[in-house]
Amino acid sequence: MTERKDIPLAYRWQLEDIYQTEAEWEGALHAAEKQAADFARFEGKLGDPETLLEALKHFASMREIAATVFAYARMRRDEDNRVSANQALTARAQALLTKVETAASFLMPELLSLPAEYLADVCEKPAFSEFAVTLREVERQRPHTLSKAEERIVAMAGEMAAAPDTIYTMLADADMKFPVIHDENGKDVRITHANYIPLMMNRNRGVRNAAFTGLYETYKSFSSTIPALYDASVRADIFSARTARHKSALDAALFPDQVPVSVYDNLVSSVRRHIPALARFVKRNGELIGVDNMRMIDLYVPAVEGFDIKLPFDEAYDLVVDALSVLGEDYQAILRQAREERWIDVYENEGKSAGAYSWGTYGTHPYVLLNYKENLDSVLTIAHEMGHSVHTYLSNRHQPYLDAEYSLFVAEVASTTNEILVLRALMERYKNDPQAQAFLTWHLLDGFRGTVFRQTMFAEFEREAHAMAERGEALTAESLNAVYASLNAAYYPQVRQDALIAYEWMRIPHFYNAFYVYKYATGFSAAMALSEGIRKEGAPAVERYKKFLSLGSSVPPIEALRVAGVDMESPAAVESALNAFDALVEEYERLTK
């Protein structure tokens, strides 16, 4: 594995845009600590509009600084999780967030102790324009807000609640080592988080079996530790939900986005109805790769040979920029700026966090972590993460700090819209190449499988795991494996269920951010509708879409999607996407006949 120092500078992100030196970071941390300590002077005085305005400005400032301090520290740690100094920065930044939340814990209870008419009145004053959304949200929280003393205790527990995620990340990304296997040429390859899926796409079944077995036997060896970590995470979710007087952890998770539980339930019901189409897709793939008895190790293999995109990063990035020309020159200019200014950390190195993400700070710009490989999947990952980044960039430009961070419910829409637009552009580019058409159709269908079907299965797992804990049942390797194995069998009834697949839930880091994964599925469904509208309607649809990207949290997320032209409260949105999946399966069968 390459050491970080050996990665060319042009392919490493420039975190110095946030803080030039560690001393500057220290200064920011101490400034936020001072602000947190000073915030107590506003307690008991929020009934005066002038004092309230000053308090809100102070609150926004210390929150922004603390969030920036944490983002910088965590991204430094993600560069190489083995570096203890960066682990320490992250721990100190996490402690700062807890101090800020603790210091501000009186804010909501005190505001809610004041007459509702008072909050409504100040929201109408021009001086409060950048805080109106926040104050209206405070009023919505009234049924779920505790006394000042109780809110302070809950805030102080925040650091403990974050511990399972931190410990799991250290275990999975820093301490856990996977075995060395042989590739199709007999060469030694160590399994890593980043190369596992490429190994599972290998056409040599022996390589796939070795990768699958090596990865999950490793997770199996932590059958006491990981379930204990996940149990602690679930218990923290339930504690948070119950202290805030929500009916369940699921209700509590959906409340901030103002998403009805019916949206979650409708997603599961709709996806379940379309499992027969998924079975047809999987069955056809088995026939094409010459496997009569499909196993879980066979699901990732591209069933259509003879086409892929193997490009160096810079060429792949240019391809993405060109494919997104439908979104306009101004959109493309942001993408070019991102590469020129080194927003992106491109290649895998020893100790680097796995996967990919877009993150950043309000005062600078977004950052993107990649682990780039030369294949189509990585090309689409560029499109995906840059979709997040442009969404963040536009929200930050058009909204005040407290309204800029958009909901997780819409977070996957821009990223997936980019992916679909790039795939559609490639289909057009290779329209006279039947092999390319078949491969790209397979890739879009596999995106459905991985994003709509798979993430909905994960959503069912989370719902059941939390329900088990809420019923007082134990969360152990045995009980959680049984739930996961049952769900996997339901979603893939025609696939032989390898015993080790029951341990797959252990490698999903999103489970430590409860009830997040369903948003991938709803986001993909919305993105299907938006991308098709952009391609067919052109400029008016693009204009609505960019308006959506600029809204941040200034309106509820479902309302923001309505601005773009999609109503996610209606089951029709998900059904429409799944009907498109059914039609694509038919087209795929025709192309590969």
C-alpha positions in Angstrom: 0.0 0.0 0.0 1.3 3.5 -0.9 2.3 5.8 1.9 0.7 9.2 1.9 4.0 11.1 1.4 4.4 9.3 -1.9 1.1 10.6 -3.4 1.8 13.6 -5.6 0.7 16.9 -4.1 -1.7 17.6 -6.9 -3.8 14.6 -5.9 -4.0 15.5 -2.1 -6.6 17.9 -0.8 -5.4 21.3 0.5 -6.8 21.5 4.0 -4.6 24.6 4.5 -7.5 26.5 2.9 -9.2 26.0 6.3 -6.2 26.5 8.6 -2.7 27.4 7.4 -1.1 25.9 10.5 -2.0 23.7 13.4 -1.4 26.8 15.6 -4.2 28.5 13.7 -6.4 25.5 14.4 -5.5 25.7 18.1 -6.4 29.4 18.1 -9.8 28.6 16.6 -10.5 25.8 19.1 -9.7 28.1 22.0 -11.8 30.9 20.5 -14.8 28.6 20.3 -14.1 27.4 23.9 -14.1 31.0 25.0 -17.3 31.7 23.2 -18.9 28.6 24.8 -17.8 29.7 28.2 -19.2 33.2 27.6 -22.5 32.1 26.3 -24.0 31.7 29.8 -24.4 35.5 30.0 -27.4 35.3 27.8 -29.3 32.8 30.0 -32.5 34.2 31.4 -32.4 37.3 29.2 -33.8 36.0 25.8 -37.1 37.7 26.4 -35.5 41.0 25.3 -35.3 41.1 21.4 -31.9 42.9 21.3 -30.3 40.4 23.7 -31.9 37.5 21.7 -30.5 38.8 18.5 -27.0 39.1 20.0 -27.3 35.6 21.5 -28.3 34.1 18.1 -25.3 35.8 16.4 -23.0 34.5 19.2 -24.6 31.0 18.9 -24.1 30.9 15.1 -20.5 32.0 15.3 -19.4 29.5 17.9 -21.3 26.7 16.1 -19.6 27.6 12.8 -16.1 27.7 14.4 -16.6 24.5 16.3 -17.9 22.7 13.2 -14.9 24.0 11.2 -12.5 22.9 13.9 -14.0 19.4 13.9 -14.1 19.1 10.1 -10.4 20.0 9.8 -9.4 17.5 12.5 -11.5 14.7 11.2 -10.3 15.1 7.6 -6.7 15.2 8.9 -7.4 11.9 10.7 -9.0 10.4 7.5 -5.8 11.0 5.6 -4.1 8.4 7.8 -6.0 6.9 10.7 -2.8 5.5 12.2 -1.4 9.0 13.1 -2.0 9.4 16.8 -1.6 13.2 16.6 -4.6 13.4 14.3 -6.6 11.0 16.4 -6.0 13.4 19.3 -7.1 16.4 17.2 -10.3 14.7 16.4 -10.9 13.7 20.1 -10.4 17.3 21.2 -12.6 18.6 18.4 -15.4 16.2 19.4 -15.0 17.4 23.0 -15.4 21.0 21.8 -18.6 20.1 20.0 -19.9 18.7 23.3 -18.9 21.9 25.1 -20.7 24.1 22.6 -23.9 21.9 22.7 -23.7 22.0 26.5 -23.2 25.7 26.7 -26.2 26.3 24.4 -28.4 23.7 26.0 -30.5 26.3 27.8 -31.3 28.1 24.5 -34.3 26.1 23.3 -35.9 25.4 26.7 -35.7 29.1 27.5 -37.1 30.2 24.1 -40.0 27.8 24.6 -40.7 29.1 28.0 -41.5 32.4 26.3 -44.9 33.1 24.7 -45.3 31.6 21.2 -46.4 35.1 20.1 -43.1 36.5 21.1 -41.2 34.1 18.8 -43.6 34.7 15.9 -43.2 38.5 16.4 -39.4 38.5 16.3 -39.4 36.2 13.3 -41.1 39.0 11.3 -38.4 41.6 12.2 -35.9 42.3 9.4 -33.0 42.1 11.8 -33.9 38.5 12.5 -34.1 37.4 8.9 -31.2 35.0 9.0 -32.6 33.4 12.2 -36.3 33.1 11.3 -36.0 29.5 10.1 -34.1 28.5 13.2 -36.7 30.2 15.5 -39.6 28.5 13.7 -37.9 25.2 14.1 -37.5 25.8 17.8 -41.3 26.3 18.0 -41.8 23.0 16.1 -39.6 21.3 18.7 -41.8 22.4 21.6 -43.3 18.9 22.3 -39.9 17.3 22.4 -37.9 19.8 24.5 -37.0 19.2 28.1 -36.2 21.5 31.0 -33.0 23.5 31.0 -31.3 21.1 33.5 -32.5 18.0 31.5 -31.3 19.4 28.2 -27.9 20.2 29.7 -27.6 16.6 30.8 -28.6 15.3 27.4 -26.1 17.6 25.7 -23.3 16.4 28.0 -24.1 12.8 27.0 -23.4 13.6 23.4 -19.7 12.6 23.6 -20.6 9.2 25.0 -23.3 8.7 22.3 -20.6 9.3 19.6 -18.3 6.7 21.1 -19.6 3.6 19.3 -19.1 5.2 15.8 -15.6 6.4 16.8 -14.5 3.0 18.1 -16.0 1.2 15.2 -14.1 3.5 12.7 -10.8 2.9 14.6 -11.4 -0.8 14.6 -12.5 -1.1 10.9 -10.1 1.4 9.3 -7.0 1.3 11.5 -6.8 -1.9 13.5 -8.6 -4.5 11.4 -6.4 -6.3 8.9 -7.7 -8.5 6.1 -5.8 -11.5 4.7 -3.7 -11.7 1.5 -5.2 -13.7 -1.3 -4.1 -14.6 -4.8 -5.5 -12.8 -7.8 -6.3 -14.4 -11.2 -2.6 -14.3 -12.1 -1.4 -15.9 -8.8 -0.1 -12.6 -7.4 -0.5 -11.7 -3.8 -3.2 -9.1 -3.0 -4.2 -7.9 0.4 -7.9 -7.3 0.8 -8.8 -3.8 1.8 -12.0 -1.8 2.1 -11.2 0.0 -1.1 -10.4 -3.0 -3.3 -13.0 -5.4 -2.0 -15.7 -4.6 -4.5 -13.2 -4.6 -7.5 -12.2 -8.1 -6.3 -15.8 -9.1 -6.2 -16.2 -7.9 -9.8 -13.3 -10.2 -10.9 -14.4 -12.7 -13.5 -12.5 -15.4 -11.7 -14.9 -17.1 -9.3 -12.0 -18.4 -7.1 -10.8 -14.8 -6.6 -14.3 -13.7 -5.7 -14.7 -16.6 -3.2 -11.3 -15.9 -1.6 -12.1 -12.2 -1.2 -15.6 -12.9 0.2 -14.4 -15.5 2.6 -11.3 -13.5 3.7 -13.4 -10.4 4.4 -16.2 -12.0 6.3 -14.2 -14.5 8.2 -12.3 -11.4 9.5 -15.5 -9.7 10.5 -16.7 -13.0 12.0 -13.7 -13.0 14.3 -15.1 -9.8 15.9 -18.5 -11.4 16.6 -18.4 -10.2 20.2 -16.9 -6.7 19.7 -18.9 -5.4 16.8 -22.4 -6.5 18.0 -21.5 -4.9 21.4 -20.6 -1.6 19.6 -23.7 -1.7 17.5 -25.9 -2.5 20.6 -24.4 0.6 22.3 -25.1 2.7 19.3 -28.8 1.5 19.1 -29.2 2.1 22.9 -27.9 5.6 22.5 -30.5 6.2 19.7 -33.3 4.9 21.9 -32.1 7.0 24.9 -32.1 10.1 22.7 -35.6 9.3 21.3 -37.2 8.6 24.7 -35.7 11.6 26.5 -37.1 13.8 23.7 -40.6 12.1 24.0 -40.7 10.5 20.6 -42.6 7.3 20.0 -39.6 5.4 18.7 -36.1 5.8 17.5 -37.4 5.8 13.9 -39.9 8.6 14.7 -37.0 10.6 16.3 -34.8 10.1 13.3 -37.4 11.3 10.8 -38.6 14.3 12.9 -35.8 16.7 12.0 -36.5 16.3 8.3 -40.3 16.6 8.8 -40.7 13.3 7.0 -43.7 11.1 8.0 -43.0 7.5 8.9 -45.4 6.6 6.0 -42.6 7.7 3.6 -40.3 5.1 5.2 -43.0 2.4 5.2 -44.1 3.2 1.6 -40.5 2.8 0.4 -40.2 -0.7 2.0 -43.6 -1.8 0.6 -42.9 -0.5 -2.9 -39.5 -2.1 -3.1 -40.8 -5.4 -1.8 -43.4 -5.4 -4.6 -40.7 -5.1 -7.2 -38.4 -7.9 -5.9 -39.6 -10.2 -8.8 -38.0 -7.7 -11.3 -34.8 -7.8 -9.3 -34.9 -11.6 -9.4 -35.1 -11.4 -13.2 -32.1 -9.1 -13.4 -30.0 -11.3 -11.1 -31.1 -14.5 -13.0 -30.1 -13.0 -16.4 -26.7 -12.0 -15.0 -26.1 -15.5 -13.8 -26.9 -16.8 -17.3 -24.5 -14.3 -18.9 -21.6 -15.1 -16.6 -22.1 -18.8 -16.9 -23.2 -19.5 -13.3 -26.1 -21.9 -12.9 -26.2 -21.8 -9.1 -25.9 -18.1 -8.2 -24.2 -17.3 -4.9 -23.7 -14.0 -3.1 -20.1 -13.9 -4.5 -21.5 -13.5 -8.0 -23.7 -10.4 -7.6 -21.1 -7.8 -8.4 -19.7 -9.3 -11.6 -20.3 -7.1 -14.7 -22.4 -9.6 -16.7 -21.5 -7.9 -20.0 -17.9 -8.1 -21.1 -16.0 -6.0 -23.6 -16.6 -2.5 -22.2 -15.4 -0.5 -19.3 -13.8 2.9 -18.8 -10.3 2.7 -17.6 -8.9 6.2 -17.4 -6.3 8.1 -15.3 -8.0 10.4 -12.8 -7.6 13.6 -14.8 -9.1 12.1 -17.9 -12.0 10.6 -15.9 -12.6 14.0 -14.3 -12.7 15.7 -17.7 -15.2 13.1 -18.9 -17.5 13.9 -15.9 -17.3 17.6 -16.5 -18.1 17.1 -20.2 -21.0 14.7 -19.4 -22.6 17.3 -17.1 -22.7 20.0 -19.7 -26.5 19.7 -19.6 -26.4 21.5 -16.3 -24.7 24.6 -17.8 -21.4 26.2 -18.0 -21.7 27.8 -14.5 -22.1 24.2 -13.0 -19.1 23.0 -15.0 -17.0 26.0 -13.8 -17.4 24.9 -10.2 -16.2 21.4 -11.1 -13.1 22.8 -12.8 -12.5 25.1 -9.8 -12.6 22.1 -7.4 -9.8 20.3 -9.2 -7.6 23.4 -9.7 -7.9 24.4 -6.1 -7.3 20.9 -4.8 -10.6 20.2 -3.1 -10.1 16.5 -3.8 -8.1 13.8 -2.1 -7.8 11.3 -4.9 -5.9 8.1 -4.2 -5.8 5.3 -1.6 -2.9 5.3 0.9 -2.0 3.3 3.9 -4.3 4.1 6.8 -6.6 6.3 4.8 -10.3 6.1 5.5 -12.2 3.8 3.1 -14.9 4.8 0.7 -15.7 8.3 -0.5 -17.4 11.4 0.8 -18.0 15.1 0.4 -17.6 17.4 3.4 -16.2 20.8 4.2 -16.7 24.1 6.0 -19.0 27.0 5.5 -16.2 29.6 5.3 -14.2 27.9 2.6 -15.5 25.2 0.2 -16.4 21.5 0.1 -13.8 18.8 0.2 -14.0 15.3 -1.4 -12.3 12.1 -0.3 -11.9 9.5 -2.9 -10.0 6.2 -3.3 -9.9 6.3 -7.1 -9.4 3.2 -9.2 -9.4 3.1 -13.0 -12.9 1.8 -13.7 -16.4 3.1 -14.5 -17.5 2.8 -10.8 -14.8 5.3 -9.8 -15.8 7.6 -12.6 -19.3 7.6 -11.3 -18.0 8.1 -7.7 -16.4 11.3 -9.0 -19.8 12.4 -10.4 -21.5 11.4 -7.2 -19.3 13.2 -4.7 -19.0 16.3 -6.9 -22.8 16.4 -6.9 -22.7 16.6 -3.1 -20.0 19.3 -3.3 -21.8 21.6 -5.8 -25.0 21.2 -3.7 -23.0 22.3 -0.6 -21.2 25.1 -2.5 -24.5 26.6 -3.8 -26.3 26.3 -0.5 -23.4 28.0 1.3 -23.4 30.8 -1.2 -27.1 31.5 -1.0 -28.0 30.8 2.6 -26.8 32.1 6.0 -24.8 29.7 8.1 -27.7 28.2 10.2 -29.8 27.6 7.0 -27.1 26.4 4.7 -26.7 22.7 5.8 -29.3 20.8 3.8 -31.2 17.8 5.2 -29.9 14.3 4.8 -33.2 13.5 3.2 -32.1 15.5 0.1 -28.4 14.9 0.5 -28.3 12.0 -2.0 -30.4 13.6 -4.7 -27.8 15.9 -6.3 -25.1 13.1 -6.1 -27.3 10.5 -7.8 -28.7 12.9 -10.4 -25.1 13.5 -11.4 -24.5 9.7 -11.7 -27.6 9.1 -13.8 -26.8 12.1 -16.1 -23.2 10.8 -16.6 -24.6 7.3 -17.4 -27.1 8.7 -19.8 -24.5 10.8 -21.5 -22.3 7.7 -22.0 -25.2 5.8 -23.4 -25.6 8.6 -26.0 -21.9 8.7 -26.7 -21.8 5.0 -27.4 -25.3 4.6 -28.9 -23.9 2.7 -31.9 -22.1 0.2 -29.8 -24.5 -2.6 -28.6 -21.9 -3.9 -26.2 -21.5 -0.5 -24.6 -25.3 -0.1 -24.4 -25.7 -3.5 -22.7 -22.9 -2.7 -20.2 -24.2 0.7 -19.3 -27.8 -0.6 -19.0 -26.4 -3.2 -16.7 -24.6 -0.5 -14.7 -27.7 1.6 -14.2 -29.7 -1.5 -13.2 -26.9 -2.5 -10.8 -27.2 1.0 -9.4 -30.8 0.4 -8.7 -29.9 -2.9 -7.1 -27.3 -1.4 -4.9 -29.0 1.9 -4.1 -32.7 1.2 -4.0 -33.0 -2.5 -3.2 -29.9 -2.9 -1.1 -30.3 0.3 0.9 -34.0 -0.5 1.5 -32.9 -3.9 2.8 -30.5 -2.1 5.1 -33.4 0.2 6.2 -35.4 -2.8 7.1 -32.5 -4.2 9.2 -32.2 -0.9 11.1 -35.9 -0.7 11.7 -36.0 -4.3 13.1 -32.8 -4.0 15.2 -34.1 -0.8 16.9 -37.5 -2.4 17.4 -35.9 -5.5 19.0 -34.0 -3.2 21.4 -37.1 -1.2 22.1 -38.9 -4.5 23.0 -36.1 -5.3 25.4 -34.5 -8.0 23.3 -30.8 -8.6 23.2 -28.7 -7.5 20.2 -26.1 -10.2 19.8 -24.2 -11.6 16.8 -26.7 -14.5 16.8 -29.9 -12.3 16.8 -28.6 -9.7 14.4 -27.2 -12.2 12.0 -30.5 -14.0 12.0 -32.3 -10.8 11.0 -29.8 -10.0 8.3 -29.8 -13.5 6.9 -33.6 -13.5 6.7 -33.7 -10.2 4.9 -31.0 -11.2 2.4 -32.9 -14.4 1.6 -36.1 -12.4 1.1 -34.4 -9.9 -1.3 -32.5 -12.6 -3.2 -34.7 -15.7 -3.1 -33.1 -17.2 -6.2 -29.5 -16.9 -4.8 -27.8 -19.5 -2.7 -27.3 -17.9 0.7 -23.7 -18.3 1.8 -23.6 -18.6 5.6 -21.0 -15.8 5.9 -23.4 -13.3 4.3 -25.1 -13.1 7.7 -22.1 -11.1 8.9 -22.3 -8.4 6.2 -24.2 -6.0 8.4 -21.0 -5.7 10.5 -19.1 -3.9 7.7 -21.7 -1.2 7.1 -20.5 2.0 8.8 -23.7 3.9 8.0 -25.5 1.8 10.6 -23.8 4.0 13.2 -25.8 7.0 11.9 -29.2 5.5 12.4 -31.9 5.6 9.7 -29.8 7.3 7.2 -29.6 4.6 4.5 -33.2 4.8 3.4 -32.4 8.2 2.1 -30.2 6.7 -0.5 -33.2 4.9 -1.9 -35.6 7.9 -1.8 -32.8 10.1 -3.1 -32.2 7.7 -6.1 -36.0 7.7 -6.8 -36.1 11.5 -6.8 -32.9 11.7 -8.9 -34.4 9.4 -11.6 -37.3 11.8 -11.9 -35.1 14.9 -11.9 -32.5 13.6 -14.4 -35.2 12.5 -16.9 -36.8 15.9 -16.6 -33.5 17.8 -17.1 -32.8 15.7 -20.2 -36.2 16.1 -21.7 -37.2 19.6 -20.7 -33.8 21.3 -20.7 -33.3 24.9 -19.4 -36.5 25.3 -17.3 -35.9 22.0 -15.5 -32.2 22.9 -14.9 -33.2 26.3 -13.5 -35.6 24.6 -11.0 -32.9 22.1 -10.1 -30.3 24.8 -9.4 -32.9 26.6 -7.3 -33.3 23.4 -5.3 -29.5 23.1 -4.9 -29.4 26.7 -3.4 -32.2 26.3 -0.8 -30.2 24.5 2.0 -32.5 24.0 4.9 -34.4 27.3 4.3 -37.5 25.2 3.6 -38.4 21.6 4.7 -36.7 19.0 2.5 -39.9 17.6 1.0 -40.9 21.2 0.0 -37.4 21.7 -1.5 -37.9 18.7 -3.7 -41.3 20.1 -4.8 -39.5 23.2 -5.9 -37.4 20.9 -8.2 -40.5 19.2 -9.4 -40.8 15.9 -7.3 -43.3 15.1 -4.5 -41.8 12.4 -2.3 -44.8 12.3 0.0 -46.6 10.5 -2.7 -45.8 6.8 -3.2 -45.9 7.6 -6.9 -42.3 8.9 -6.9 -40.8 5.6 -5.7 -43.2 3.6 -7.8 -42.2 5.6 -10.9 -38.6 4.8 -10.3 -39.2 1.1 -9.7 -41.4 1.0 -12.9 -38.4 2.4 -14.8 -36.3 -0.4 -13.2 -38.8 -3.0 -14.5 -38.7 -1.5 -18.0 -34.9 -1.4 -17.9 -34.8 -5.1 -17.0 -36.9 -5.8 -20.1 -34.5 -3.7 -22.2 -31.5 -5.4 -20.7 -32.9 -8.8 -21.5 -33.5 -7.7 -25.1 -30.0 -6.2 -25.4 -28.4 -9.4 -24.1 -30.7 -11.9 -25.8 
